[in-house]
Amino acid sequence: MQTKVKIQNGKEFRLQTLVDSEYTHTRINKQLVKEEKIQTKHMNRSFKVFNVSRTKNGEVMQYALLKVEIK
């Protein structure tokens, strides 16, 4: 969705935004991790991921630290 943003100095601009669904984790496709050789680390404790219908969607056992740049 297009969002109008106004910053402290009064400058305004429009940008594409995503709706905040209050999701606290982002999942990366295993194939993309392999192809791009994204370094992952094992977690001390894994956690299960569920769909909104409460059906199991997988388990997270590793993580990657990524920096996202927004232009």
PDB file of N, CA, C and O in Angstrom:
ATOM      1  N   MET A   1       0.834  -1.157   0.000  1.00  0.00           N
ATOM      2  CA  MET A   1       0.000   0.000   0.000  1.00  0.00           C
ATOM      3  C   MET A   1       0.884   1.227   0.000  1.00  0.00           C
ATOM      4  O   MET A   1       1.984   1.195   0.552  1.00  0.00           O
ATOM      5  N   GLN A   2       0.431   2.298  -0.603  1.00  0.00           N
ATOM      6  CA  GLN A   2       1.150   3.569  -0.585  1.00  0.00           C
ATOM      7  C   GLN A   2       0.887   4.265   0.746  1.00  0.00           C
ATOM      8  O   GLN A   2      -0.257   4.368   1.187  1.00  0.00           O
ATOM      9  N   THR A   3       1.952   4.740   1.378  1.00  0.00           N
ATOM     10  CA  THR A   3       1.814   5.423   2.655  1.00  0.00           C
ATOM     11  C   THR A   3       2.508   6.766   2.573  1.00  0.00           C
ATOM     12  O   THR A   3       3.616   6.872   2.047  1.00  0.00           O
ATOM     13  N   LYS A   4       1.858   7.784   3.092  1.00  0.00           N
ATOM     14  CA  LYS A   4       2.455   9.116   3.167  1.00  0.00           C
ATOM     15  C   LYS A   4       3.167   9.213   4.507  1.00  0.00           C
ATOM     16  O   LYS A   4       2.581   8.942   5.555  1.00  0.00           O
ATOM     17  N   VAL A   5       4.439   9.602   4.463  1.00  0.00           N
ATOM     18  CA  VAL A   5       5.257   9.685   5.665  1.00  0.00           C
ATOM     19  C   VAL A   5       5.718  11.120   5.850  1.00  0.00           C
ATOM     20  O   VAL A   5       6.125  11.783   4.895  1.00  0.00           O
ATOM     21  N   LYS A   6       5.649  11.591   7.084  1.00  0.00           N
ATOM     22  CA  LYS A   6       6.139  12.931   7.414  1.00  0.00           C
ATOM     23  C   LYS A   6       7.178  12.775   8.510  1.00  0.00           C
ATOM     24  O   LYS A   6       6.913  12.165   9.546  1.00  0.00           O
ATOM     25  N   ILE A   7       8.377  13.334   8.275  1.00  0.00           N
ATOM     26  CA  ILE A   7       9.438  13.202   9.265  1.00  0.00           C
ATOM     27  C   ILE A   7       9.554  14.480  10.089  1.00  0.00           C
ATOM     28  O   ILE A   7       8.872  15.465   9.808  1.00  0.00           O
ATOM     29  N   GLN A   8      10.410  14.467  11.097  1.00  0.00           N
ATOM     30  CA  GLN A   8      10.493  15.550  12.072  1.00  0.00           C
ATOM     31  C   GLN A   8      10.742  16.927  11.464  1.00  0.00           C
ATOM     32  O   GLN A   8      10.228  17.921  11.978  1.00  0.00           O
ATOM     33  N   ASN A   9      11.512  17.013  10.389  1.00  0.00           N
ATOM     34  CA  ASN A   9      11.798  18.323   9.798  1.00  0.00           C
ATOM     35  C   ASN A   9      10.665  18.818   8.902  1.00  0.00           C
ATOM     36  O   ASN A   9      10.787  19.866   8.268  1.00  0.00           O
ATOM     37  N   GLY A  10       9.567  18.068   8.848  1.00  0.00           N
ATOM     38  CA  GLY A  10       8.405  18.471   8.070  1.00  0.00           C
ATOM     39  C   GLY A  10       8.361  17.927   6.658  1.00  0.00           C
ATOM     40  O   GLY A  10       7.341  18.069   5.984  1.00  0.00           O
ATOM     41  N   LYS A  11       9.426  17.314   6.191  1.00  0.00           N
ATOM     42  CA  LYS A  11       9.474  16.755   4.842  1.00  0.00           C
ATOM     43  C   LYS A  11       8.497  15.589   4.740  1.00  0.00           C
ATOM     44  O   LYS A  11       8.411  14.762   5.648  1.00  0.00           O
ATOM     45  N   GLU A  12       7.766  15.527   3.640  1.00  0.00           N
ATOM     46  CA  GLU A  12       6.813  14.448   3.405  1.00  0.00           C
ATOM     47  C   GLU A  12       7.196  13.670   2.160  1.00  0.00           C
ATOM     48  O   GLU A  12       7.726  14.236   1.204  1.00  0.00           O
ATOM     49  N   PHE A  13       6.928  12.373   2.173  1.00  0.00           N
ATOM     50  CA  PHE A  13       7.160  11.542   1.002  1.00  0.00           C
ATOM     51  C   PHE A  13       6.252  10.332   1.062  1.00  0.00           C
ATOM     52  O   PHE A  13       5.680  10.025   2.108  1.00  0.00           O
ATOM     53  N   ARG A  14       6.121   9.642  -0.068  1.00  0.00           N
ATOM     54  CA  ARG A  14       5.291   8.444  -0.157  1.00  0.00           C
ATOM     55  C   ARG A  14       6.180   7.236  -0.353  1.00  0.00           C
ATOM     56  O   ARG A  14       7.211   7.318  -1.019  1.00  0.00           O
ATOM     57  N   LEU A  15       5.784   6.111   0.228  1.00  0.00           N
ATOM     58  CA  LEU A  15       6.528   4.884   0.034  1.00  0.00           C
ATOM     59  C   LEU A  15       5.602   3.685   0.132  1.00  0.00           C
ATOM     60  O   LEU A  15       4.497   3.773   0.666  1.00  0.00           O
ATOM     61  N   GLN A  16       6.074   2.566  -0.395  1.00  0.00           N
ATOM     62  CA  GLN A  16       5.335   1.312  -0.322  1.00  0.00           C
ATOM     63  C   GLN A  16       5.548   0.715   1.071  1.00  0.00           C
ATOM     64  O   GLN A  16       6.681   0.651   1.549  1.00  0.00           O
ATOM     65  N   THR A  17       4.492   0.286   1.710  1.00  0.00           N
ATOM     66  CA  THR A  17       4.601  -0.313   3.035  1.00  0.00           C
ATOM     67  C   THR A  17       3.824  -1.616   3.102  1.00  0.00           C
ATOM     68  O   THR A  17       2.972  -1.896   2.258  1.00  0.00           O
ATOM     69  N   LEU A  18       4.130  -2.396   4.107  1.00  0.00           N
ATOM     70  CA  LEU A  18       3.397  -3.624   4.393  1.00  0.00           C
ATOM     71  C   LEU A  18       2.532  -3.400   5.617  1.00  0.00           C
ATOM     72  O   LEU A  18       2.878  -2.600   6.487  1.00  0.00           O
ATOM     73  N   VAL A  19       1.432  -4.086   5.690  1.00  0.00           N
ATOM     74  CA  VAL A  19       0.566  -3.999   6.857  1.00  0.00           C
ATOM     75  C   VAL A  19       1.202  -4.782   7.992  1.00  0.00           C
ATOM     76  O   VAL A  19       1.651  -5.909   7.784  1.00  0.00           O
ATOM     77  N   ASP A  20       1.250  -4.209   9.188  1.00  0.00           N
ATOM     78  CA  ASP A  20       1.826  -4.869  10.354  1.00  0.00           C
ATOM     79  C   ASP A  20       0.839  -5.907  10.870  1.00  0.00           C
ATOM     80  O   ASP A  20      -0.221  -5.564  11.392  1.00  0.00           O
ATOM     81  N   SER A  21       1.196  -7.176  10.721  1.00  0.00           N
ATOM     82  CA  SER A  21       0.323  -8.248  11.194  1.00  0.00           C
ATOM     83  C   SER A  21       0.733  -8.721  12.591  1.00  0.00           C
ATOM     84  O   SER A  21       0.244  -9.740  13.081  1.00  0.00           O
ATOM     85  N   GLU A  22       1.639  -7.964  13.226  1.00  0.00           N
ATOM     86  CA  GLU A  22       2.170  -8.297  14.548  1.00  0.00           C
ATOM     87  C   GLU A  22       2.954  -9.596  14.545  1.00  0.00           C
ATOM     88  O   GLU A  22       3.123 -10.222  15.592  1.00  0.00           O
ATOM     89  N   TYR A  23       3.436 -10.007  13.380  1.00  0.00           N
ATOM     90  CA  TYR A  23       4.264 -11.193  13.275  1.00  0.00           C
ATOM     91  C   TYR A  23       5.664 -10.829  13.740  1.00  0.00           C
ATOM     92  O   TYR A  23       6.190  -9.793  13.333  1.00  0.00           O
ATOM     93  N   THR A  24       6.274 -11.637  14.571  1.00  0.00           N
ATOM     94  CA  THR A  24       7.545 -11.263  15.184  1.00  0.00           C
ATOM     95  C   THR A  24       8.755 -11.924  14.535  1.00  0.00           C
ATOM     96  O   THR A  24       9.886 -11.612  14.909  1.00  0.00           O
ATOM     97  N   HIS A  25       8.560 -12.815  13.585  1.00  0.00           N
ATOM     98  CA  HIS A  25       9.669 -13.501  12.937  1.00  0.00           C
ATOM     99  C   HIS A  25       9.448 -13.521  11.433  1.00  0.00           C
ATOM    100  O   HIS A  25       8.309 -13.512  10.965  1.00  0.00           O
ATOM    101  N   THR A  26      10.524 -13.547  10.691  1.00  0.00           N
ATOM    102  CA  THR A  26      10.448 -13.651   9.243  1.00  0.00           C
ATOM    103  C   THR A  26      11.160 -14.929   8.829  1.00  0.00           C
ATOM    104  O   THR A  26      12.249 -15.237   9.314  1.00  0.00           O
ATOM    105  N   ARG A  27      10.536 -15.655   7.939  1.00  0.00           N
ATOM    106  CA  ARG A  27      11.084 -16.930   7.509  1.00  0.00           C
ATOM    107  C   ARG A  27      11.745 -16.780   6.144  1.00  0.00           C
ATOM    108  O   ARG A  27      11.231 -16.080   5.272  1.00  0.00           O
ATOM    109  N   ILE A  28      12.889 -17.442   5.964  1.00  0.00           N
ATOM    110  CA  ILE A  28      13.613 -17.423   4.689  1.00  0.00           C
ATOM    111  C   ILE A  28      13.548 -18.815   4.081  1.00  0.00           C
ATOM    112  O   ILE A  28      13.741 -19.812   4.775  1.00  0.00           O
ATOM    113  N   ASN A  29      13.276 -18.881   2.792  1.00  0.00           N
ATOM    114  CA  ASN A  29      13.209 -20.137   2.072  1.00  0.00           C
ATOM    115  C   ASN A  29      14.544 -20.873   2.151  1.00  0.00           C
ATOM    116  O   ASN A  29      15.595 -20.277   1.913  1.00  0.00           O
ATOM    117  N   LYS A  30      14.509 -22.173   2.487  1.00  0.00           N
ATOM    118  CA  LYS A  30      15.731 -22.982   2.615  1.00  0.00           C
ATOM    119  C   LYS A  30      16.553 -22.979   1.336  1.00  0.00           C
ATOM    120  O   LYS A  30      17.782 -22.917   1.386  1.00  0.00           O
ATOM    121  N   GLN A  31      15.884 -23.046   0.193  1.00  0.00           N
ATOM    122  CA  GLN A  31      16.584 -23.067  -1.092  1.00  0.00           C
ATOM    123  C   GLN A  31      17.341 -21.756  -1.320  1.00  0.00           C
ATOM    124  O   GLN A  31      18.464 -21.769  -1.823  1.00  0.00           O
ATOM    125  N   LEU A  32      16.730 -20.622  -0.952  1.00  0.00           N
ATOM    126  CA  LEU A  32      17.391 -19.330  -1.091  1.00  0.00           C
ATOM    127  C   LEU A  32      18.628 -19.261  -0.195  1.00  0.00           C
ATOM    128  O   LEU A  32      19.672 -18.764  -0.617  1.00  0.00           O
ATOM    129  N   VAL A  33      18.515 -19.753   1.029  1.00  0.00           N
ATOM    130  CA  VAL A  33      19.658 -19.787   1.946  1.00  0.00           C
ATOM    131  C   VAL A  33      20.801 -20.586   1.332  1.00  0.00           C
ATOM    132  O   VAL A  33      21.960 -20.178   1.400  1.00  0.00           O
ATOM    133  N   LYS A  34      20.469 -21.721   0.735  1.00  0.00           N
ATOM    134  CA  LYS A  34      21.486 -22.581   0.117  1.00  0.00           C
ATOM    135  C   LYS A  34      22.102 -21.913  -1.108  1.00  0.00           C
ATOM    136  O   LYS A  34      23.326 -21.863  -1.237  1.00  0.00           O
ATOM    137  N   GLU A  35      21.263 -21.400  -2.007  1.00  0.00           N
ATOM    138  CA  GLU A  35      21.748 -20.794  -3.248  1.00  0.00           C
ATOM    139  C   GLU A  35      22.609 -19.557  -2.998  1.00  0.00           C
ATOM    140  O   GLU A  35      23.629 -19.359  -3.659  1.00  0.00           O
ATOM    141  N   GLU A  36      22.196 -18.731  -2.045  1.00  0.00           N
ATOM    142  CA  GLU A  36      22.912 -17.479  -1.776  1.00  0.00           C
ATOM    143  C   GLU A  36      23.980 -17.632  -0.701  1.00  0.00           C
ATOM    144  O   GLU A  36      24.653 -16.668  -0.336  1.00  0.00           O
ATOM    145  N   LYS A  37      24.129 -18.870  -0.193  1.00  0.00           N
ATOM    146  CA  LYS A  37      25.127 -19.168   0.843  1.00  0.00           C
ATOM    147  C   LYS A  37      24.995 -18.221   2.033  1.00  0.00           C
ATOM    148  O   LYS A  37      25.983 -17.665   2.513  1.00  0.00           O
ATOM    149  N   ILE A  38      23.754 -18.049   2.500  1.00  0.00           N
ATOM    150  CA  ILE A  38      23.487 -17.208   3.667  1.00  0.00           C
ATOM    151  C   ILE A  38      23.906 -17.979   4.913  1.00  0.00           C
ATOM    152  O   ILE A  38      23.454 -19.102   5.138  1.00  0.00           O
ATOM    153  N   GLN A  39      24.763 -17.377   5.712  1.00  0.00           N
ATOM    154  CA  GLN A  39      25.262 -18.040   6.910  1.00  0.00           C
ATOM    155  C   GLN A  39      24.160 -18.104   7.972  1.00  0.00           C
ATOM    156  O   GLN A  39      23.532 -17.095   8.292  1.00  0.00           O
ATOM    157  N   THR A  40      23.939 -19.287   8.503  1.00  0.00           N
ATOM    158  CA  THR A  40      22.952 -19.465   9.561  1.00  0.00           C
ATOM    159  C   THR A  40      23.636 -19.984  10.817  1.00  0.00           C
ATOM    160  O   THR A  40      24.738 -20.529  10.769  1.00  0.00           O
ATOM    161  N   LYS A  41      22.956 -19.800  11.938  1.00  0.00           N
ATOM    162  CA  LYS A  41      23.454 -20.289  13.223  1.00  0.00           C
ATOM    163  C   LYS A  41      22.367 -21.138  13.858  1.00  0.00           C
ATOM    164  O   LYS A  41      21.179 -20.857  13.702  1.00  0.00           O
ATOM    165  N   HIS A  42      22.778 -22.181  14.575  1.00  0.00           N
ATOM    166  CA  HIS A  42      21.817 -23.042  15.262  1.00  0.00           C
ATOM    167  C   HIS A  42      21.314 -22.351  16.516  1.00  0.00           C
ATOM    168  O   HIS A  42      22.063 -21.674  17.220  1.00  0.00           O
ATOM    169  N   MET A  43      20.036 -22.535  16.777  1.00  0.00           N
ATOM    170  CA  MET A  43      19.420 -21.960  17.973  1.00  0.00           C
ATOM    171  C   MET A  43      19.568 -22.919  19.148  1.00  0.00           C
ATOM    172  O   MET A  43      19.581 -24.135  18.957  1.00  0.00           O
ATOM    173  N   ASN A  44      19.678 -22.388  20.348  1.00  0.00           N
ATOM    174  CA  ASN A  44      19.735 -23.228  21.541  1.00  0.00           C
ATOM    175  C   ASN A  44      18.414 -23.973  21.741  1.00  0.00           C
ATOM    176  O   ASN A  44      18.388 -25.089  22.259  1.00  0.00           O
ATOM    177  N   ARG A  45      17.333 -23.340  21.326  1.00  0.00           N
ATOM    178  CA  ARG A  45      16.014 -23.943  21.499  1.00  0.00           C
ATOM    179  C   ARG A  45      15.162 -23.615  20.271  1.00  0.00           C
ATOM    180  O   ARG A  45      14.975 -22.443  19.945  1.00  0.00           O
ATOM    181  N   SER A  46      14.652 -24.628  19.597  1.00  0.00           N
ATOM    182  CA  SER A  46      13.827 -24.404  18.404  1.00  0.00           C
ATOM    183  C   SER A  46      12.401 -24.047  18.816  1.00  0.00           C
ATOM    184  O   SER A  46      12.021 -24.189  19.978  1.00  0.00           O
ATOM    185  N   PHE A  47      11.616 -23.577  17.835  1.00  0.00           N
ATOM    186  CA  PHE A  47      10.198 -23.335  18.102  1.00  0.00           C
ATOM    187  C   PHE A  47       9.374 -23.692  16.878  1.00  0.00           C
ATOM    188  O   PHE A  47       9.837 -23.579  15.744  1.00  0.00           O
ATOM    189  N   LYS A  48       8.148 -24.123  17.124  1.00  0.00           N
ATOM    190  CA  LYS A  48       7.241 -24.528  16.050  1.00  0.00           C
ATOM    191  C   LYS A  48       6.538 -23.302  15.473  1.00  0.00           C
ATOM    192  O   LYS A  48       6.298 -22.321  16.177  1.00  0.00           O
ATOM    193  N   VAL A  49       6.211 -23.372  14.178  1.00  0.00           N
ATOM    194  CA  VAL A  49       5.512 -22.297  13.478  1.00  0.00           C
ATOM    195  C   VAL A  49       4.148 -22.827  13.069  1.00  0.00           C
ATOM    196  O   VAL A  49       4.041 -23.933  12.540  1.00  0.00           O
ATOM    197  N   PHE A  50       3.092 -22.033  13.316  1.00  0.00           N
ATOM    198  CA  PHE A  50       1.732 -22.442  13.013  1.00  0.00           C
ATOM    199  C   PHE A  50       1.063 -21.444  12.076  1.00  0.00           C
ATOM    200  O   PHE A  50       1.360 -20.250  12.109  1.00  0.00           O
ATOM    201  N   ASN A  51       0.162 -21.945  11.245  1.00  0.00           N
ATOM    202  CA  ASN A  51      -0.671 -21.106  10.392  1.00  0.00           C
ATOM    203  C   ASN A  51      -1.765 -20.487  11.240  1.00  0.00           C
ATOM    204  O   ASN A  51      -1.977 -20.888  12.384  1.00  0.00           O
ATOM    205  N   VAL A  52      -2.459 -19.510  10.676  1.00  0.00           N
ATOM    206  CA  VAL A  52      -3.563 -18.872  11.390  1.00  0.00           C
ATOM    207  C   VAL A  52      -4.654 -19.891  11.749  1.00  0.00           C
ATOM    208  O   VAL A  52      -5.397 -19.698  12.711  1.00  0.00           O
ATOM    209  N   SER A  53      -4.743 -20.975  10.970  1.00  0.00           N
ATOM    210  CA  SER A  53      -5.726 -22.034  11.234  1.00  0.00           C
ATOM    211  C   SER A  53      -5.248 -23.000  12.323  1.00  0.00           C
ATOM    212  O   SER A  53      -5.905 -24.001  12.612  1.00  0.00           O
ATOM    213  N   ARG A  54      -4.106 -22.687  12.917  1.00  0.00           N
ATOM    214  CA  ARG A  54      -3.495 -23.485  13.983  1.00  0.00           C
ATOM    215  C   ARG A  54      -2.925 -24.823  13.519  1.00  0.00           C
ATOM    216  O   ARG A  54      -2.645 -25.696  14.340  1.00  0.00           O
ATOM    217  N   THR A  55      -2.752 -24.987  12.204  1.00  0.00           N
ATOM    218  CA  THR A  55      -2.082 -26.174  11.689  1.00  0.00           C
ATOM    219  C   THR A  55      -0.582 -25.898  11.665  1.00  0.00           C
ATOM    220  O   THR A  55      -0.159 -24.769  11.415  1.00  0.00           O
ATOM    221  N   LYS A  56       0.218 -26.925  11.923  1.00  0.00           N
ATOM    222  CA  LYS A  56       1.670 -26.756  11.992  1.00  0.00           C
ATOM    223  C   LYS A  56       2.240 -26.435  10.612  1.00  0.00           C
ATOM    224  O   LYS A  56       1.861 -27.055   9.618  1.00  0.00           O
ATOM    225  N   ASN A  57       3.150 -25.465  10.557  1.00  0.00           N
ATOM    226  CA  ASN A  57       3.754 -25.045   9.298  1.00  0.00           C
ATOM    227  C   ASN A  57       5.249 -25.322   9.271  1.00  0.00           C
ATOM    228  O   ASN A  57       5.894 -25.061   8.256  1.00  0.00           O
ATOM    229  N   GLY A  58       5.810 -25.834  10.335  1.00  0.00           N
ATOM    230  CA  GLY A  58       7.233 -26.132  10.353  1.00  0.00           C
ATOM    231  C   GLY A  58       7.840 -25.878  11.709  1.00  0.00           C
ATOM    232  O   GLY A  58       7.143 -25.653  12.699  1.00  0.00           O
ATOM    233  N   GLU A  59       9.170 -25.921  11.731  1.00  0.00           N
ATOM    234  CA  GLU A  59       9.902 -25.685  12.968  1.00  0.00           C
ATOM    235  C   GLU A  59      11.157 -24.890  12.647  1.00  0.00           C
ATOM    236  O   GLU A  59      11.868 -25.213  11.696  1.00  0.00           O
ATOM    237  N   VAL A  60      11.432 -23.872  13.418  1.00  0.00           N
ATOM    238  CA  VAL A  60      12.610 -23.044  13.223  1.00  0.00           C
ATOM    239  C   VAL A  60      13.709 -23.574  14.134  1.00  0.00           C
ATOM    240  O   VAL A  60      13.542 -23.659  15.351  1.00  0.00           O
ATOM    241  N   MET A  61      14.845 -23.933  13.518  1.00  0.00           N
ATOM    242  CA  MET A  61      15.963 -24.489  14.276  1.00  0.00           C
ATOM    243  C   MET A  61      17.245 -23.694  14.068  1.00  0.00           C
ATOM    244  O   MET A  61      18.230 -23.902  14.776  1.00  0.00           O
ATOM    245  N   GLN A  62      17.235 -22.774  13.088  1.00  0.00           N
ATOM    246  CA  GLN A  62      18.401 -21.944  12.785  1.00  0.00           C
ATOM    247  C   GLN A  62      17.944 -20.516  12.550  1.00  0.00           C
ATOM    248  O   GLN A  62      16.761 -20.263  12.320  1.00  0.00           O
ATOM    249  N   TYR A  63      18.890 -19.580  12.609  1.00  0.00           N
ATOM    250  CA  TYR A  63      18.573 -18.193  12.323  1.00  0.00           C
ATOM    251  C   TYR A  63      19.719 -17.554  11.558  1.00  0.00           C
ATOM    252  O   TYR A  63      20.837 -18.070  11.543  1.00  0.00           O
ATOM    253  N   ALA A  64      19.432 -16.431  10.927  1.00  0.00           N
ATOM    254  CA  ALA A  64      20.444 -15.661  10.211  1.00  0.00           C
ATOM    255  C   ALA A  64      20.294 -14.203  10.608  1.00  0.00           C
ATOM    256  O   ALA A  64      19.178 -13.702  10.748  1.00  0.00           O
ATOM    257  N   LEU A  65      21.401 -13.532  10.786  1.00  0.00           N
ATOM    258  CA  LEU A  65      21.378 -12.102  11.063  1.00  0.00           C
ATOM    259  C   LEU A  65      21.511 -11.376   9.730  1.00  0.00           C
ATOM    260  O   LEU A  65      22.499 -11.555   9.018  1.00  0.00           O
ATOM    261  N   LEU A  66      20.524 -10.563   9.394  1.00  0.00           N
ATOM    262  CA  LEU A  66      20.518  -9.852   8.113  1.00  0.00           C
ATOM    263  C   LEU A  66      20.300  -8.371   8.344  1.00  0.00           C
ATOM    264  O   LEU A  66      19.603  -7.979   9.280  1.00  0.00           O
ATOM    265  N   LYS A  67      20.883  -7.563   7.511  1.00  0.00           N
ATOM    266  CA  LYS A  67      20.679  -6.111   7.550  1.00  0.00           C
ATOM    267  C   LYS A  67      19.809  -5.739   6.367  1.00  0.00           C
ATOM    268  O   LYS A  67      20.112  -6.108   5.232  1.00  0.00           O
ATOM    269  N   VAL A  68      18.742  -5.021   6.617  1.00  0.00           N
ATOM    270  CA  VAL A  68      17.828  -4.613   5.560  1.00  0.00           C
ATOM    271  C   VAL A  68      18.001  -3.117   5.337  1.00  0.00           C
ATOM    272  O   VAL A  68      17.902  -2.325   6.274  1.00  0.00           O
ATOM    273  N   GLU A  69      18.259  -2.740   4.092  1.00  0.00           N
ATOM    274  CA  GLU A  69      18.366  -1.327   3.743  1.00  0.00           C
ATOM    275  C   GLU A  69      17.116  -0.913   2.999  1.00  0.00           C
ATOM    276  O   GLU A  69      16.684  -1.589   2.065  1.00  0.00           O
ATOM    277  N   ILE A  70      16.541   0.189   3.410  1.00  0.00           N
ATOM    278  CA  ILE A  70      15.355   0.729   2.759  1.00  0.00           C
ATOM    279  C   ILE A  70      15.746   2.030   2.092  1.00  0.00           C
ATOM    280  O   ILE A  70      16.229   2.960   2.739  1.00  0.00           O
ATOM    281  N   LYS A  71      15.530   2.082   0.782  1.00  0.00           N
ATOM    282  CA  LYS A  71      15.903   3.287   0.042  1.00  0.00           C
ATOM    283  C   LYS A  71      14.672   4.055  -0.352  1.00  0.00           C
ATOM    284  O   LYS A  71      14.776   5.105  -0.986  1.00  0.00           O
TER     285      LYS A  71
END
